[in-house]
Each structure stands twice: as C-alpha cells, then as structure tokens.
Amino acid sequence: MVDKGFVPGSNCFNNLLTFVVGSSSSFNQWWCFFNENKSKVVLDVYSFGIVIKGCCEAGEIEKSFDLLIELREFGFSPNVVIYTTLIDGCCKKGEIEKAKDLFFEMGKFGLVANEWTYTVLIHGLFKNGIKKQGFEMYEKMQEDGVFPNLYTYNCVMNQLCKDGRTKDAFKVFDEMRERGVSSNIVTYNTLIGGLCREMKANEANKVLDQMKSDGINPNLITYNTLIDGFCGVGKLGKALSLCRDLKSRGLSPSLVTYNILVSGFCKKGDTSGAGKVVKEMEERGIKPSKVTYTILIDTFARMDNMEKAIQLRLSMEELGLVPDVHTYSVLIHGFCIKGRMNEASRLFKSMVEKKFEPNEVIYNTMVLGFCKEGSSYRALKLFREMEEKELPPNVASYRYMIEVLCKERKSKEAEGLVEKMIDSGIDPSESILNLISRAKNDSHLFVLVALVLTSCVANAAFKELSEEEDLELERQLKVMNKSPVKTIETEDGHIYDCIDFYKQPAFDHALLKNHDFHPDMKPSKMNRPQKVENEEESRDNKTKSVTLKGIGCPRGTVPIRRTTKEDLIRLKTFNEMFDSNIHPQTNSEPGLHYAGGRVRPEWIKKHIGGADGHFALYQTPYVNQLQFSSGLIKVSNGSDFIKAGWTVNPTLYGDNRCRFFAYLHTREQHCFNTNCPGFVIVNTDIPLDYAFPEVSLTGVHMVEARFYIFRDPLNGNWWLNIGDKEKTIGFWPSRIFTDLAYNADDVFWGGEIFTIPNSKSSPMGNGLKIVHDDPKLYAYARDVSVVDADSQKIIGVAGANEVISDIGWDYVRQNYFYVNKYWGRTIMFGGPARIFGK
C-alpha cells in the first residue's frame, strides 16, 4: 500500500501497529516492522505509546527510553498514559529509582498523575520491598486530590494483610465502600487470606458469608484459602465441610485442595485421615504429586517411622516422581533426629549425585546431627562447605558446634566459630550463655568456654591488611603454591599438593639454584641406633605411623601443604611477634623459653654429627594464638641451628593439633618447615607439618615418635629422619650454612614455649609440673643419644650432659635408668602456664 503511493493516516497505522505488536511471536518481529515503516507513514503520540508499551512488556526498558527521546524529536509531547506505561515497566524490571524519577518528571512538563499512575508506582514499591514509600505514596495520592480506584485499594489491602495488619486492611476496605467503590473477588480473597494467616479462620468464614450476600461467587482460591485456614487451626471437620460446599457450587477440588487437606490431617498426626483423602483424590482422577508424597514422608519421619518414610519415597520414584530438595530435606531431618547419621549421609550424597544442591536447611540439619553425635570433624567439614557456598549457618548450629569442640578440647576451633558468628552479624551472647549454663556441671567445659571468649579478645593482635599488603600476599601465594601433579586432602581438612621434586620451595634459595640433587637421594652413611625393646615398658608405648594414609605422592614428587591467604596472614603476624620477642630469653620477660638437657662436644671429647631421641607426643592444652609449645631436638653451631620434633602452634597451622615440624635458622633466614627455602624433601609419604593421628594420654598410654638429625660425613648435608624404621624426610644442604656446614657444637633435647608480651604463657609439654620420677606422667625424650662426626657409632650421654632451663628448675628433670635400657637417658620436661615476672 505504501509502495503504491498511498500513505495511511495515523489511526489506520495505529490499528495495524496494535495488531502486529499484539500478535507477533517475538519482540524483534514487530520492532523491525515499526522501524521499517515509521518514516513512510504518519505517526502521532499514540503510535509511540503503542510501541513504548510493547517494549515495556518485553522488558526492553532502554529502548522505551530511546523512544521517549525520539517522540520528542518528532515534535510530540508524552502524555500521562506514556509516563504511566514507562513507570510500570521500570517497576516490573526492578528499576524503582527510574520509576520515581519519571513520576516527578511528569510535573515538570505540566502533567498531572492520575489514579493509574499512582497505582502502578505504589504496586511497584510494594513488590520491590519498599513498603514505607509505598504507603507514603498512597497518602500523597489522596493529599493531591486523586481518589484511589479498586486496584489501588486492593493493592494496599494486600500489602497490609501480608504485613499482618489485617485490622488496618479492613479500615481501608470500609473507606473504599464509603467512597462507593465496589469490591471484587480479589478484595474478598485478600481479606480472607489475611485473616487465615492470623489464625482467624472463623472471622474469615464470616467474610465468605458477606461475600456471598454481596453477590460475589467465591472461586476455588477462596475455598482453598479457607480450607487451609481451618486446617491450620486444627478444625478439620469445618475444612471438610467447606470442601463439600465447593462441590455443591459446581467447583471441583484441585490437587492443591487435596494437598491442603492431607497436610491438615498429617499435622494432627492422623495418617489414617490423610490416607482417606489420598484415596478420594485418586478416585476423582487426581494423582498424588511429589508435594503430596513429601507431606506424608515428613509426617512419618517426624513420627519416627523412617522405614515408612523411605517406603513412600521409593513408591514416589516408582511413579516417576523425582524427589526434590524439600523431599530430601525432610528425610535427612528425620534420620538426623533419630541419630542415624550414616543414613542421613547416604541421602546427602545421593542428592548431590543427582545434581540437587543442598540448601542451608539441609546443611544446618546435618551439622546439628554430627554435633549431637560428637563428630566434630564431619560437622566442621560441612561448615566449610557452607562458607564456600555462602550458605548461612544458624544460631543452633553455631551453639552445638562450639559445645562439641569445647568438649573435645578444641578451644581454638571453637574460638574461630565465635568470631565467625560475630562477623556474620549474629550476636553470640545468647548462645554462649546457653552453653555456659549447660556447662555449669562440667568444670573442664566451663573453663574452655571462658578461654574461648578470652581468646577472641586476644585475637585483636591480628591487624587488618592494607590493600598493598593484600596484593603482596596474593603474589606470595602464587610463588609458594606450585602447580600440583596430585592433590591429597587429609582427615583434618588440610590440602597437600604433590609437587614436582625440582619445583619444591627449597630450590628458591639463591645458593641452591645450580644444585645436583635428585628425588632418589639418600644419606651416604647412616648408623641406626640399636633398638632396645622392653616388653613390660613398651606395652603402653607405641610409635604411630605418620603418612598420608598409604596414598602418598607419586615417585618424583613431594608433599607440600597448600598455603592459604589466612595462613600467610597468621604467619606474618607471628613472624613479627616472634622476631621482636625471641630475645631476651629470661625468666622475667616474655618470648621464647626452654627446659631440657644439652650436650657439648668437649664433654664427650668428640665432634657432634647428630642426635636422636624418642619423644612422647602431646597435644599441649590451652595454647592460644601467637603462642606455641614444642618438644624437640635442636642441633646448633654459632649462628646456625636446626630443630625438629612435635609442636602445637595454632598461629602457624590454624589448629591446636600436635604436628611434626622442622625449623631452620641461618644468618640470612629463619622459618618453620618449608615457609622459606632451604629444606629439601625427598620422602613422598610423610610431609612436614603433618598432624600426628594419635597423642599420649597422661598416665594411660604413651604415643611416641623418634626424631633423628644427623650430618652426612661425605657432603655435609644435615638429614632428618623420623620413626624407628628410619623414614628419611629430607635434608638441609650444607651450602646454606656458615657454621653448621661442618659440625655441631651443641645439642638440646626438651621443650620450648613462646608467648607474646603482656600475656600468660602457654603450658609446656603436657602442662603438668614435674614432681615424680615416673616419665609416663610427663612429656619426655627418652634414650637420648648423639652421633659422632663420622657417623660411626652412637655415643651414650650419661654423665656428659646437663639440664638447662630459663623458665624454672621445676620444669625439667632427667633420669638415667641403668638397669632399664629401654628408657636410657630420659629427660622429662614441662609445666603449667605462667605469667613471667611473677
């Protein structure tokens, strides 16, 4: 028509445009039609109104604003309808600020908002949760002399009912009737729903009667709402009566209706009544849905009939109904309540395998279940998963987790959870008070709770990082965490990366750049000390295997614990404190303190080439952040020294477990384990800083580990072994030392503790003061001995060593058991926490 020279008028084109916009299957179809023809026809403001409405309904808000500009370029002025359409589109898109700007912009162009303009904005504000402004806009509407219409009133009443303000909703209802505005079915359904939510089913039923007298026929929504209301207050007879009433009015109960009734009977524990409802719905040709089955499953689970609940789940699947997250949630909750955590875990695993994402309800339920079972590790693992998925633990989960950790003497981890509660905006005071109340008959638990609270305050020593420091930590992480060949997660949640031997941290040392080391290196010469076994004494003493559960790293790789940013932050703070407080070492100042025995070469008339000893492993109690407690061998010469043994160091590791450690100190650097380059690892199964799987229990049984440091006479490298079977861990190359490149001039066996200024120290050893000669009551190093410079023989040190202590002589004692070769020269060390200077 246009091609033949006939130009349709605006009315004609607008009718065509309305049809095209309304009937097109896609936005692009009619958008192209409009743009292709707008220059060929006569347009008016209504043409733009049609297209703007189409854009808003399609969610193309930006194009709507472009059209508003184009409309003005054509010489037209937008009217109230166009502004109202744009405001509605912005509200539906969630762009409330734009909607409000448009509303106030209208006045600048001399346009007066009508009842529809106000209504769409009020509805948009309510829908987007800005309720206060919505009610203010409703008041402004009337102040401006614009009378609300039925839709305005329904919108305001609906929001008031949702807010539990049904009484105020009825005031609006009365105002509406006074102004002569007729109600519709939406009005009555809104009021009935509000009353039912407030458990006022009888009053809601009166509204139904009024509705009928006003000539408005109730629909299925009306009846379902009322039936649900009466089920909610336990009046199932009335609910069934309403179901009969709706049938008499020619309405048919829906699946929703039957599910409401099933739920009502189940809430009263009447599974027989629920069964009759299910039977009726099936007779009427309505098949139970997964919602129906989930309601029944939940009921039987809460009635402790988990077998029936599982049977229903299987029946559900046989009918082709796939359980959803809520179905799994009620089953998992049922098993957790019964303490059947293995079944709960299997369900949890099953839902994950079926690609269902557990929600915070399921996670919190599982955490509570594991806490009540006492499985703190599994509960903590789920806690970490929740954090990774940004799912919030609830207050109960925090409280039970803290209680379990305190009962298991894991005060550091309990403290960490209190801090997380605070960080997430949860006030921990009520939970802690509940915990203290529950702990009043358990003195140990009571003390631990107090320590948790105290330690939270102590952690203020950790400073907030600047942006530059944060970027530097990111850079360090990239350097430290090499690309792994394989990754191993331990039971305590730490990650070990199997790193190519040649990429391990040791070779970042400037003096090791051109090394000739290889993965199969072994000491050139190693004399194994004679193992003397005494059946009576060793019955309660055992050496635990310290390996990655038989699934170590592949040949040619070595295990390195993966470092996190949190590790580096703790390490940075610890190093700052450690460096500044390592001296002076006096009994009146905080810092590093020791108690044990020592040997010097002039006493044995030989150069020292190594030392060994069997150490009782202890998880020293009450070691706080910025403290540590260790049992160790120290080999030194001049400014160089190396250490190895067990340690409890929450700052270094983020927990209070007893761990294997090594320490290097030269003129250029000093660090634990592989936190600085120097120690070359050759073992594929036993990592430095690994947690010992079991520790000693004072007076009950002893768990030991043998540590052996010795110098290779061929090349001067200092090797570290662990265990009676001589597991070689690795070595410190001689070329990184100045004084230890040759021999040692001092050996120490015993305990060390470190604490910061203005704080009570940690205990040493097992925390008991030494008052008896029985080493099984204390931390000890037994059968201690040294190796000469040629590594030819082991030399006993009886009569050739001394005890030393800078913390007090009651913290160390040594005995030589002449008859019992099993104990040999034994050094006992340890004692309670103390405040220095007092």
Secondary structure as UniProt FT lines:
FT   TURN            2..5
FT   HELIX           10..23
FT   HELIX           27..37
FT   TURN            38..40
FT   HELIX           45..57
FT   TURN            58..59
FT   HELIX           61..73
FT   TURN            74..75
FT   HELIX           80..93
FT   HELIX           96..108
FT   TURN            109..110
FT   HELIX           115..127
FT   TURN            128..129
FT   HELIX           131..143
FT   TURN            144..145
FT   HELIX           150..162
FT   TURN            163..164
FT   HELIX           166..178
FT   TURN            179..180
FT   HELIX           185..197
FT   TURN            198..199
FT   HELIX           201..213
FT   TURN            214..215
FT   HELIX           220..232
FT   TURN            233..234
FT   HELIX           236..248
FT   TURN            249..250
FT   HELIX           255..267
FT   TURN            268..269
FT   HELIX           271..283
FT   TURN            284..285
FT   HELIX           290..302
FT   TURN            303..304
FT   HELIX           306..318
FT   TURN            319..320
FT   HELIX           325..337
FT   TURN            338..339
FT   HELIX           341..353
FT   TURN            354..355
FT   HELIX           360..373
FT   HELIX           376..388
FT   TURN            389..390
FT   HELIX           395..407
FT   TURN            408..409
FT   HELIX           411..423
FT   TURN            424..425
FT   HELIX           429..439
FT   TURN            440..441
FT   HELIX           443..458
FT   HELIX           459..461
FT   HELIX           467..480
FT   STRAND          486..489
FT   TURN            491..492
FT   STRAND          495..500
FT   HELIX           501..503
FT   HELIX           505..508
FT   HELIX           510..512
FT   TURN            513..514
FT   TURN            519..520
FT   HELIX           535..538
FT   TURN            539..540
FT   STRAND          541..543
FT   TURN            549..550
FT   TURN            555..556
FT   STRAND          557..561
FT   HELIX           565..581
FT   TURN            587..588
FT   STRAND          592..599
FT   HELIX           601..604
FT   STRAND          608..616
FT   TURN            621..622
FT   TURN            625..626
FT   STRAND          628..637
FT   TURN            638..639
FT   STRAND          640..648
FT   HELIX           650..653
FT   STRAND          659..665
FT   STRAND          670..672
FT   TURN            673..674
FT   TURN            677..678
FT   STRAND          680..681
FT   TURN            688..689
FT   TURN            698..700
FT   STRAND          701..711
FT   TURN            713..715
FT   STRAND          718..722
FT   TURN            723..726
FT   STRAND          727..732
FT   HELIX           734..736
FT   TURN            740..742
FT   STRAND          746..754
FT   TURN            757..758
FT   TURN            765..766
FT   HELIX           775..777
FT   STRAND          779..788
FT   TURN            789..790
FT   STRAND          794..796
FT   TURN            798..799
FT   STRAND          802..805
FT   HELIX           809..811
FT   STRAND          812..816
FT   TURN            821..823
FT   STRAND          825..829
FT   TURN            836..837
//
